[in-house]
Amino acid sequence: MRLISGCLASLSAVALGGCLYGFAGGGLPSSIKTVAILPFDNQTAEPTLTQEVSRTVREAVEGRLGLRQASEAQADAVVRGVITRYEPDLPVAYTGDEDENAVTVTRRQVQITVSVEILDQSADKPLWERSGLLLKGDYDPGQEVQGRERALAELVTNIVEGARSQW
């Protein structure tokens, strides 16, 4: 019993003492506190994408990166991009009926291709950028909105992880 309590006391001391090292340097520079989200140039036939992408990106940089919205002239950083492709209805899963010689699509996918950049305005250099980023969102037939939401969530993940991974 005394051995167990001694081990527990040692472990507690180590846990309370904490680590003597840590990570530093990841993420955006400390000078980046405000951001301007410019409307993405939309080269597709889907007019609502510009607004949806801009709203999604704004929520991500404000909520998950902790940046405040500012005008382009006042912002420390600018996020801009181009939507180059939108495929809303790609079949990805099927079932077949040999007796009726029929195929039924059971799962579909939205694909959005974007190029995006976060630019440090004072240094006039990109902090993070991706060209031809392919975003995918699977959905059940008739639920395209869910697929689009999943693809946009993937965009948010890419932007947030990309911004946080800067050394």
Phi, psi and omega in degrees: 000318180297325179294317180296314181293327176295319178296318180296320179296320179295314178298320179297318180296319178295316181295318180288329180291333178075181180271150179266005178226167179198179180258143177215157173103344181281160177091185180288155176302150182296341179285346181272105180238337181235156183214146172247127177260109179277146178301132179291136174292127184252109179262017180254175179272001182261100187293334184283347183297321181304310181293317181295316180295315180299316179297315181297315180294318179301313179299323181292312183287330177282311186281317186261336177257349175073024179267149177265145178289139177212166175291160181301320182293331184260346188284146174287326181224156178233136173252126178218160181191179181225132173264114187257341182206142175219116176242105188272349194217056180268123178288134180234347177216142185225159164229151182232155176233104183297324182298321181260000181052049184231149176238135178242130176280124182254346180211138180235173182216140170264137173233131178234131176249128181226158166240135185219148182217140169249118185250128172281112186290324182290324179268350183050049178218149179292134173273328179199142176205150175218132176250141177064035180288118181266120180250136183232147176213110178284152178203160174284149179310136180087000183240044183305324181301320178295320178296318179296319178299320179294320179295319179291327175296323177295323176298314179301313179302315180297315181295312183295312180294322178296316180293322181285340184271003181289130179248000000 
